[in-house]
């Protein structure tokens, strides 16, 4: 898989651009305070948080691709690795190794979707879209899998995946049983963190996530009406 991917645009069957699930969950703002503290802490240590953030994001992108390519039995091509610094490559490799530890403890099979490996599966409904990192069979169950290479798994991540993505997958008749959120940090001092939701056993969490996501979608749409009014 190539690292050179365009930003996802979601266009529904009516030809209308619709927001992505990530954009919608940002309306909650649940994850903003940890980021504000992190930026403040960088400043206290005389570190440019923009440069640090960009470096981590690049390493996260590469780590993401190493994991996905690994599931395909491929390596990231040298010409693409050359786009990154040695430090970024080492951080990405750390993330990949942590994911491989998870793989070693479970029976994992990458599935196909519409005749292609189920990686970066783009789904769009009438109102919003989303891209599943992977659809896999894990220990016999179909799992919607999302990779996070940041500092942790936050409530808005749960809402994004267990709320928005699960509704999209159900609409597309993907017979999923589990949701896996994998925090695979691109940091030497952070450990792998996996959260697994079972469709039957974690009904309350999944239902709550879907209700919150629906509410955030309404907030997003109504804010847009107000902003459009102010532009008149």
C-alpha positions as CSV (number, residue, x, y, z in Angstrom):
1,X,0.0,0.0,0.0
2,X,1.2,3.5,-0.8
3,X,1.7,6.2,1.8
4,X,0.7,8.8,-0.6
5,X,-3.0,8.9,0.1
6,X,-5.4,11.8,-0.6
7,X,-7.6,13.0,2.2
8,X,-10.9,11.1,2.2
9,X,-13.9,12.9,0.7
10,X,-17.3,11.3,1.3
11,X,-20.0,11.7,-1.4
12,X,-23.3,10.0,-0.9
13,X,-25.6,8.4,-3.5
14,X,-27.2,11.8,-4.2
15,X,-23.8,13.3,-5.1
16,X,-23.7,15.4,-2.0
17,X,-20.5,15.9,0.1
18,X,-21.1,14.6,3.6
19,X,-18.8,14.9,6.7
20,X,-16.6,12.1,7.9
21,X,-17.2,10.4,11.3
22,X,-13.9,11.9,12.6
23,X,-15.1,15.4,11.8
24,X,-18.5,14.8,13.5
25,X,-16.9,13.4,16.7
26,X,-14.8,16.6,17.0
27,X,-18.0,18.4,17.9
28,X,-17.7,16.7,21.4
29,X,-14.4,18.3,22.1
30,X,-13.7,15.6,24.7
31,X,-10.1,15.2,23.6
32,X,-9.2,18.9,23.5
33,X,-8.0,19.3,27.1
34,X,-5.3,16.7,27.0
35,X,-4.0,18.3,23.8
36,X,-4.0,21.7,25.4
37,X,-2.0,20.4,28.4
38,X,0.4,18.7,26.0
39,X,1.0,21.9,24.0
40,X,1.5,23.8,27.3
41,X,4.0,21.3,28.6
42,X,5.9,21.5,25.3
43,X,6.1,25.2,25.8
44,X,7.3,24.9,29.4
45,X,10.2,22.7,28.1
46,X,10.9,25.1,25.2
47,X,9.8,22.6,22.6
48,X,7.9,23.7,19.5
49,X,4.7,21.7,19.8
50,X,4.0,22.1,16.0
51,X,7.3,20.4,15.1
52,X,6.9,17.7,17.7
53,X,3.3,17.1,16.6
54,X,4.2,16.9,12.9
55,X,7.0,14.4,13.7
56,X,4.7,12.2,15.7
57,X,2.0,12.4,13.0
58,X,4.5,11.3,10.3
59,X,5.7,8.4,12.5
60,X,2.1,7.5,13.1
61,X,1.3,7.5,9.4
62,X,4.2,5.2,8.8
63,X,3.4,2.9,11.7
64,X,-0.2,2.6,10.4
65,X,1.1,1.6,7.0
66,X,3.7,-0.9,8.4
67,X,0.9,-2.7,10.3
68,X,-1.5,-2.7,7.3
69,X,1.3,-3.8,4.9
70,X,2.3,-6.5,7.3
71,X,-1.2,-8.0,7.2
72,X,-0.8,-8.1,3.4
73,X,2.6,-9.8,3.8
74,X,4.3,-6.8,2.3
75,X,6.9,-4.3,3.5
76,X,6.8,-0.5,3.0
77,X,8.9,0.2,-0.2
78,X,12.3,1.7,0.3
79,X,11.4,4.8,-1.8
80,X,8.6,5.6,0.6
81,X,10.7,4.9,3.7
82,X,13.2,7.4,2.3
83,X,10.6,10.2,2.9
84,X,11.0,9.7,6.7
85,X,13.8,10.4,9.2
86,X,15.5,7.5,10.9
87,X,13.9,8.5,14.2
88,X,10.4,8.4,12.6
89,X,11.2,5.0,11.1
90,X,12.3,3.6,14.5
91,X,9.2,5.0,16.2
92,X,7.0,3.4,13.5
93,X,8.8,0.1,13.8
94,X,8.1,0.2,17.6
95,X,4.4,0.6,16.9
96,X,4.5,-2.3,14.4
97,X,6.3,-4.6,16.8
98,X,3.7,-3.9,19.5
99,X,0.9,-4.8,17.0
100,X,2.7,-8.0,16.1
101,X,2.6,-8.9,19.8
102,X,-1.2,-8.6,19.7
103,X,-1.2,-10.7,16.5
104,X,0.8,-13.4,18.1
105,X,-1.8,-13.8,20.9
106,X,-4.8,-14.2,18.6
107,X,-5.9,-16.0,15.4
108,X,-6.2,-13.1,12.9
109,X,-7.3,-13.2,9.3
110,X,-7.6,-10.1,7.1
111,X,-10.9,-10.4,5.2
112,X,-11.9,-9.1,1.8
113,X,-14.5,-6.5,0.9
114,X,-15.9,-6.1,-2.6
115,X,-13.1,-8.4,-3.9
116,X,-10.2,-6.5,-2.3
117,X,-8.3,-6.8,1.0
118,X,-10.4,-5.1,3.7
119,X,-8.0,-2.3,4.4
120,X,-9.1,1.4,4.3
121,X,-12.7,0.4,3.7
122,X,-14.6,3.5,2.8
123,X,-18.3,3.6,3.6
124,X,-20.7,6.4,3.0
125,X,-24.3,6.8,4.1
126,X,-26.8,9.5,3.2
127,X,-25.6,11.7,6.1
128,X,-21.9,10.9,6.8
129,X,-19.0,8.6,5.9
130,X,-16.1,6.8,7.5
131,X,-13.1,4.7,6.6
132,X,-12.5,1.4,8.5
133,X,-8.8,0.7,8.9
134,X,-9.3,-3.0,8.7
135,X,-12.0,-5.6,8.7
136,X,-10.6,-8.8,10.2
137,X,-11.6,-12.2,11.6
138,X,-10.2,-12.3,15.1
139,X,-10.5,-15.6,17.0
140,X,-13.4,-16.5,14.7
141,X,-15.4,-13.3,14.9
142,X,-15.6,-10.5,12.3
143,X,-14.1,-7.4,13.8
144,X,-14.2,-3.7,12.8
145,X,-10.7,-2.6,13.6
146,X,-9.4,1.0,14.1
147,X,-5.8,1.9,14.8
148,X,-4.8,4.9,16.9
149,X,-1.1,5.8,17.0
150,X,-1.5,8.7,19.4
151,X,-1.1,8.8,23.2
152,X,-4.2,6.8,24.1
153,X,-7.8,5.8,23.4
154,X,-10.3,8.6,24.4
155,X,-14.1,8.6,24.7
156,X,-14.5,10.3,21.3
157,X,-12.6,7.4,19.7
158,X,-15.2,5.0,21.2
159,X,-18.0,7.2,19.8
160,X,-16.4,7.5,16.4
161,X,-15.9,3.7,16.0
162,X,-18.5,2.0,18.2
163,X,-21.0,4.8,17.2
164,X,-20.4,6.0,13.7
165,X,-18.5,3.2,12.1
166,X,-20.7,0.5,13.6
167,X,-23.8,2.1,12.1
168,X,-22.2,2.4,8.7
169,X,-21.1,-1.2,8.8
170,X,-24.5,-2.4,9.8
171,X,-26.1,-0.3,7.0
172,X,-23.7,-2.0,4.5
173,X,-24.7,-5.4,5.9
174,X,-21.3,-6.2,7.3
175,X,-22.0,-9.0,9.8
176,X,-19.6,-7.7,12.5
177,X,-19.4,-9.2,16.0
178,X,-16.6,-7.2,17.6
179,X,-15.1,-3.7,17.5
180,X,-11.3,-3.4,18.2
181,X,-9.7,-0.1,19.0
182,X,-6.0,-0.5,19.1
183,X,-3.8,2.2,20.5
184,X,-0.4,1.4,19.0
185,X,1.7,4.4,20.2
186,X,4.7,5.6,18.2
187,X,6.6,6.1,21.5
188,X,9.3,4.1,23.3
189,X,7.7,4.7,26.7
190,X,4.1,3.8,25.8
191,X,2.6,0.3,25.7
192,X,0.0,-1.3,23.4
193,X,-3.6,-0.7,24.6
194,X,-6.4,-2.7,23.1
195,X,-10.1,-2.2,23.7
196,X,-12.5,-4.9,22.4
197,X,-16.2,-4.4,22.3
198,X,-18.5,-7.4,21.8
199,X,-21.8,-6.7,19.9
200,X,-23.7,-9.0,22.3
201,X,-21.9,-8.4,25.6
202,X,-21.3,-4.6,25.3
203,X,-24.7,-3.6,24.0
204,X,-25.0,-0.7,26.4
205,X,-21.7,0.9,25.4
206,X,-22.3,0.5,21.7
207,X,-25.9,1.9,22.0
208,X,-24.7,4.8,24.1
209,X,-22.0,5.5,21.5
210,X,-24.5,5.5,18.7
211,X,-26.8,7.8,20.5
212,X,-24.0,10.3,21.2
213,X,-22.8,10.1,17.6
214,X,-26.4,10.8,16.4
215,X,-26.5,13.8,18.7
216,X,-23.1,15.1,17.5
217,X,-24.3,14.7,13.9
218,X,-27.3,16.9,14.7
219,X,-25.0,19.5,16.3
220,X,-22.7,19.5,13.2
221,X,-25.6,19.9,10.8
222,X,-27.4,22.6,12.8
223,X,-24.1,24.5,13.3
224,X,-23.7,24.4,9.5
225,X,-27.1,26.0,9.0
226,X,-26.2,28.8,11.4
227,X,-22.8,29.4,9.7
228,X,-24.4,29.5,6.3
229,X,-26.9,32.0,7.6
230,X,-24.1,34.3,8.9
231,X,-22.5,34.2,5.4
232,X,-25.5,35.7,3.7
